[in-house]
Amino acid sequence: MQKSPETTVASHAEPGDASLSRRMLIGAGAAATVGLAATAAHAQSLQTTTLGKSNASAADLGPRNKALEALNPDAYMAPPTDHGTVQQFWQSFSQAHRRIQDGGWARQVNVKDFPISTEIASVNMKLNAGGVRELHWHEADEWSLMLAGSARLTAIDYDGHPYVKDVKAGDLWYFPQGIPHSIQGLGPDGCEFLLVFDQGKFSEDDTTLLTDWLIHTPPEVVGKNFGVGQNALDPLKAIPPEGRYIFQAPVPPAIGDDIAAMTQASPATSTAFDFALLDMKPTKEDASGSIRIVDSRTFKISKNIAAAYVVVKPGALRELHWHTNVAEWQYYISGQGRMTLFANKSDSRTIDFRASDVGYVPVTLPHYIENTGDEDLIYLEMFKSATYDDISLNNWLAGLPPELVQQHLGLTKETMAAIPKTNLGVVGGKKG
């Protein structure tokens, strides 16, 4: 799928986010290929040396998938601090089946193929210019980030007032459970976006489609409902037996034309179903990176899903932290990094992540995300919650009596003094 740079998230990012380009968003496979040699070397060095000593016991003489090992060296040859059998917390859209139709495609990751993700499921979708994700609704709330291109949204609110809006790369939208809506790609290149749902078991196959519903309702009933004879419903016979789902249509007219048509019977809704994520000032930002937090306090309609859009500069770290209220679901947009998940009882595991990968952290479990590449690591933190929260290890330790921390960890006064005193979010980058 070809996209021009001006239709990607990068075109709406602040200077610190400029690395979020078409190459990073859509070219995840190419980026992985470029980094193959470096990661293979890393894996080899881990295999031959552990804690500074020869580690011949780690030699693998049997059949090997060297490409996969190179992409995830910390899984193949774990850091010596890893221990135990932590449940798999990595999955990738790049492994998911793509449902390709005339007009676009979709692929999903839910609890069926990512068992740890019990609270959140997700769909990655692309629509051609004019391609339509047909009129539909869900039993789950839908949160979305536009990854590239632009689209037109339509919906109707609880009071019957219509909504129509054009959204660009870097924008969000949110449709609560049962709110009917549609998505249509605009010119010149259509769009690609990530959908996040507040149910781990959610599946696109369970969506309520307008066409699927009407062709499976007796035609005399549909005719009576519309106030027309059954002959007027003959066009419905051309609809596939499973409904349209995604289909190709002409690019819609200017949005002013749609607004005029949609508001003839009722005034437009006052509800904002969309939010310009990258137009907002970062919640936290310094030389190490930035975090934009969007939840029900800033995006009022988003009652059940909170999010953080995180940029980690090369060599920097999303600091050691945890979340108190719900599990964290992650989507990696660009760059590469690694995360160690500590699961208590001496269990810990380190996994590497790249663009289109998905991660998951159970509630309260501590973790970090480190940028291991030479470009910005950009990813989403998603939560089934009205509000975002996290607790920083640095902030906690700095707020305790120093002697109490020293008694636990044996740290010197100089080390204690160096610990950041506040929750910075991202640390360890080059200053100045």
N, C-alpha and C positions, 0 to 999 in steps of 0.2 A: 504494500500500500504506500503510495507516494504522498508525502505531505510537504508543503513548503514551510520554511522556518517561521514565516510570519503568522502561521496558524497553529503554532504550538504554545504550550504553557510559557515557554521562555519569552515569547514576545510580549507577555503581560507582566513579567517578573521584574522586581527591582534589580539594581545592579548586582546585588549579592546572589541573585538567583539566575544569573545569565547562563549558567552552565546547563540549565534544563532545556535542552535543545531537541530538535527532531531526532538527531543522531542518538541521543541518550534515551529519549522516550520510546521510539519505535525501533531503533537499531540495537536492541539488547543482545541479540545473537552475535552481531558483528563485534560489539564491545567485548563480549565474552571470548571471542576468537582471538582478538588482539591481546587479551590478558592471559591467554592460555600458557604461553611459555613461562611467564613470570610466576604464575600460580603453581605450575608444574615444578619449577625450581624450589618454590617454597615448600611444596609437599615433600620433595626429595630431601631437602635440608632437615625437615622434621623427622623424616624416616631414619636418617643416618645419625642424628644428634638429638638427644633428649637430656636436658639438664646438664649440657656440656659434655656428655659422655657418649661413646659409641653405642648405638642401639641396633645391633645386628638382628636382635630378636624381632624387630618390626619389619624385616624384609618380607616382601610378598612375592612368592615364587610361582603362584598359581595363576589362573586366568584373571585378567584385570580389565576394568573399564577405565583406562587411563584418562580419557577425556573428562569423565565425571569426577574422577579423583582430583584432576587439576582444577576443576571449577569449584570444588569444595575441599580444599586441603585440610581445613580444620576439622572436618568430619572424618576424612580418611586417616589422618595422623593427628590425633587430638592433642591440644596443649596438655602438659603433664598435670595441670590443675583440674582437668576434667576427670569425673569419677562417677561411677554408677550407670544407671540405665534410664535416663530422662526420656520421656515420651517424645516422639518426633514432633518438632515444632516448625518445620520447614515444608513448604509446598510451592508449586510454581504454576502460573497460568500457562507457561510455555509447554507444560506437559498435559494441559487440559484439552479435551476434544473441542474443536471449533465447529459450531453449527452454522454452516455457510449457506446463505440463501440469496436469491436475487434481491439486491438492495443492501446487503451487509452480512455480518456474522456476529456470533456471540459465543462465549465460553464461560464456564463457571467453576468456582471452587467452593464446595460446601462440606458439611460434616461427613458426607458419604465418602469422600476421598481425602479428607483432612480431619480425622476423628477428634483431634484435640480442640478444634474450633467449634465449640458447642453453642456459642452465643451469636456468632456473626457468619454470614455467607456473602459471597461476592460474585459479580458478573462483570466481565470485560467485554465491551461491545463496540463494533465499528459500523457506521452507516455511510453509504455513498452519498454524494450530493443528490438530494431528493429521496434517499432511502428512508423508510418509515419504520420505526418500532411502533406497531399499531396501537390504537386506542385500547387501554387495558388498565387494570389495577391489581394490587397485591394484598395478601393478608399480612404482609410485613411492611414496616416503614422502609422507604427507599431514600438513601443519601447518595449523592453522586459528585464526582470531580471530573470536569471536562479535561481530558488529556491533550487533545489536539483538535484543531479545526473549530467549527461552530455549528450550532443546532438551534432549531426552533422548538420550544416547549409549548404545549397546551394543557390546560387542566380546568377543573371547575371546583370551587370551594364548597364547604358544607352548607352554605346558604344559597347555592346555585349561581354564584357570580363567576363569570369566565375569567381565565388567565391565559395570556400569551406573552412569551418573552424569548428573545434571541440571546443565547449564552455563548461565550467564547472560551477558549482554552484558559484554564486557571479559575473558572467560575464553578460554583457549587449549585446543586438544587436539592430539594427535599420534598418528597410527597408522602404524607402520612398514610397509614393503612387505609385502604378503601377509596382513596382519592383517585379518580380516573384521570389519566394523562396520556400524552403521546410525545414522541421525540422524532424529529426529522432532520436529517443532515442538510446543511446549507452549502452553497458553492464557495470556493471552487472544488474543494477536496473532500467534502463531507466532514465527518468527525469521528473521534474515538473517545470513549469515556469509561470510567470505572463506576460501577454501582455497588453499594454496600447495603446489606439488609440486616435487620436486628433479630434474625433467627438463623441459627446455625444450620437448620434443616431446610432452609428456603431453597426452592428449585425453580428455575425459569419454566420448567414444564408444568408447574402448578399455577401459572399466571392466568387470571381471568381475562380472556381476549374477547373483544366486541364481536368479531366475526365468528369465532368458535361458538359463542353463546347463541347468536341469532340463527345460525344454520342448524343448531340442535334444539330449537324451539319450534313447535308446530307453526307452519307458515300462516295459517288462519289466525293464530294468536298474534303473530308479529304484525300482520295486516291490520287487525283490529286495533292494536296498540298505536300504529302509525296513522290510522285513519285512511287506509288505502286498500284497494283490492289486491288479491293475491298475485295477479298478473304483474303488478308493479314491483313485485319482489323477485322476478325471474333472474335479475343480475346476481342474486345471492347464490344461485346454483353453480356459478363459476368459482366460488370460493373453495379452496382445498378442504377436505374433510376434517383436518386438524386446525383450521383457521389460517390466517395469513402470517402472523407473528412478525416477520420482517419482510418488507416488499419494496420494490422500486416504484417510485412515482416522480412526477416532475418536481423540480425545485419550487418551493412555495413562492408566492408573490411577495412584494414588499410588506413588511410587518404592519404598516399602517392600513393596508387593505384588509388583513386578517383582523386587526383590532376593530375596524369599522363593522365588519361582518359579524364578529362575535359579540359585540355589545349592542346589537339592535334590540334584543329582547330584555337585556339585563345589563346594568353597569358593571364594569370590570371589578374584580376583587381587589380589596385593599391588602390582602395577604401577600407577603413577599416569599414566594417559594424558591427564590434564587438568592445567591450571595456571592459577591466578587471577592473571592479569597485572596488573590494576589494583589488586589488593590488596597488591602488593609495593611496598616503598619505592623511589622512583626511584634509579637507580644514580648519576645526576648531576642536580643541580637547583639553580637560582638564579633571579634575577629575569628572566633571558633565556629560560628554558624548562627542560625536563627531558628525560632519556633513561632509559628502562627497558631494560636489556639482558637477554635471555633466551636462553640457549644450553644445551648439555649439562651445564654446571657448575651450573645452577640448575634446569633442567627435564630431568631425567636421561634420559628416553626420547627426547628430541629429538637424536638422534645425527647427523643429516645436515643439519639446518636451524637456523640461528641467526637471531636477530631483535633489532631495537631499535625500541621504540615512542617516537617523538620528538614533543615539543611545543615549537614555536618561537613565542615571544610576538611580538605586532605590532612590526615594526621590527627584530627580532632576526635572527640568522643561525646556521644550522648551520654551524659554522666551516669554513674551508678545510681539507680533509683528504683522505685516501685510504685504501684498504683493501689490505692486502698479500697476502691469500691467495686471495680469490675475488671475482667480480663482485657488484655490489649491485643488487637488484631492489627497486623502491619502489612502495608503494600509498598514495595520498593519500586521507585520511579526511575532512578538513574544512579550511576556510580556503583561502587561495591563496598561491602562492609562485612563485619562479623559480629555475632552476638553470643555471649555466654549466658545461659539460663541456669540459675541456681535454684534447685527444686527441694531444698532441705534434706536432712538425713544424709549429708555428704554427697548428694547427687548434683552433678553439674555437667553441662554439655555445651560445646561450642560449634556453631554452624555458620557458614558463609552465605551471603545473600547478594543477589544482583537484580537488575531491572526485571520486572514482571514476577518476581518471587513474592511469596506471602509468608509472614511469620506470625507466631502466636505466643503470648505470655499469660499463663493463668494468673488469676487475681492474687495480688500481694507478693508474687515471686520477684526477687531482685534480678536486675539485668542491666546491660549497657549495650550500646551499638557503636562500634568503632569504624571510622572510615579507613579502609585498608588500601584505597586506590589513590590515584593522582588527580582526580576530579571530584567535584562536589558529590556527596552521597545525599540523595533526596528521597524521603519516604514519608508515608502517612502512618500515624498512630490513630487507631479507631477504637471507640468504646461504646458499648451498649449502655448509655447513660445520658442523662440530661446535662451533666456538667463534667468538666475535665478536672482531674486532680493528679498530682504526683508528689512523692516525698523524696527529697534529695539526700543521699548519704552524707555529702559534705555539709549541707545545711544542718542536718541532725547532729553530727559530731561536733560541729563548731558551736552549737548551742548548748552543749553539755559542759559540766565542770571539766576542765582539761585533765585534771588528775584522774578522773574516772575513766576517761578514754585511754589515758596512758596505762592505767592498771590493766585494761583489757588487752591492748595491742602492743604495749612496750615502746611506743613512739617517743621520739625526743621532742623537746620543746620547740626546736626549730621546725620539725616536720609538722607539729600541731599548728604552728603559726602560719605555715604555707597553705594549709587547707582552705579553700574558698569558704567564705562565711555565709554565702547566700545560695539559693537555688538558681544557678546560672543556666541550667538546661543543657548547654553544650560547652565543653571545656577542652583544654589541651591544644588548641590551635596556636598558630604563630601570631604573636602580638606585634602591633605596630605595623 
